[in-house]
């Protein structure tokens, strides 16, 4: 007789141990409790905020821009986000934020440099940064090797352009300039007059000043005081020539 095929019985699947589930749940609860305790503790808070490099911007202004304060959550805001907020301040050129756990925030500020000073309508002297931002001077501070701008309107676009230009010229080339006044013409809307401590009177234009600076400095160092024109064509006439009624034989020109 043929043998009957008897189906093979499957072995029963091993039952999962419920103890493993309980252990996992307990670990998760423990970690959650640790997180709650950590974020409620002083370790997760800012304990000290330090600024360096700021000369024209007060720490109060900087703190207001960051939105930070001692006791704020340390991990709430990224360092890049804080830096972007600070760079929205007109006087701040660049900001770098270092966050060191636990609780320390150090902020390095690079401000635009002083380009000139401006005499306001109220008779007070203010500083002008390289981007044209006006700042108040600290009590007792005196202008050093920077020109004073007089006769400029507060909303004059040429004032900003002049500050940008002055900031691009090495200090040794502008150290002798004491005053700059606007003197526009139809041909040169950005024409300016410069007066130096060495008694020169210079006529130039904001758009030409940077490229003419070396020649200007050469004349100031080697010639007697006089009138110097630095536009498309350059000329120099010493005061002695004008006073003596000379025919201009001592004039010099520079293309």
Long-range contacts (C-beta under 8 A, 24 or more apart in sequence): 39-73, 42-103, 43-102, 43-103, 44-73, 44-74, 44-75, 45-70, 45-71, 45-72, 45-73, 45-74, 45-103, 46-70, 46-71, 46-72, 46-73, 46-74, 46-103, 46-104, 46-105, 47-102, 47-103, 47-104, 48-103, 48-104, 48-105, 49-105, 49-107, 50-104, 50-105, 50-106, 50-107, 51-107, 51-109, 52-106, 52-107, 52-108, 52-109, 53-108, 53-109, 53-110, 53-111, 54-92, 54-109, 54-111, 55-111, 56-91, 56-111, 56-127, 56-129, 56-135, 57-89, 57-91, 57-92, 57-109, 57-111, 61-89, 62-86, 62-89, 62-107, 62-109, 65-89, 66-107, 68-105, 74-99, 74-101, 74-102, 74-103, 74-105, 82-107, 90-129, 90-131, 90-133, 91-129, 91-133, 91-135, 93-131, 112-167, 113-167, 114-146, 115-146, 115-162, 115-163, 115-164, 115-166, 115-167, 116-146, 116-147, 116-148, 116-149, 116-162, 116-163, 116-166, 116-180, 117-143, 117-146, 117-147, 117-148, 117-149, 118-148, 118-149, 118-150, 118-152, 118-159, 119-148, 119-149, 119-150, 128-159, 128-163, 129-163, 130-163, 130-164, 130-166, 130-167, 131-160, 131-163, 131-164, 132-159, 132-160, 132-163, 132-164, 145-171, 145-174, 145-175, 146-174, 147-174, 147-177, 147-178, 147-179, 147-180, 147-194, 148-178, 148-179, 148-180, 149-179, 149-180, 149-181, 150-179, 150-180, 150-181, 151-181, 151-182, 152-181, 152-182, 156-182, 158-182, 158-184, 158-189, 158-190, 158-206, 161-190, 161-206, 161-207, 162-192, 162-206, 162-209, 165-206, 165-207, 165-209, 165-210, 166-209, 168-210, 169-209, 169-210, 169-213, 170-213, 172-217, 173-213, 173-214, 173-216, 173-217, 174-213, 176-200, 176-217, 176-220, 188-231, 191-231, 196-220, 198-225, 199-225, 199-239, 200-225, 200-226, 200-227, 200-228, 201-226, 201-227, 201-228, 202-227, 202-228, 202-229, 202-230, 203-227, 203-228, 203-229, 203-230, 203-231, 204-229, 204-230, 204-231, 205-231, 208-232, 215-254, 223-252
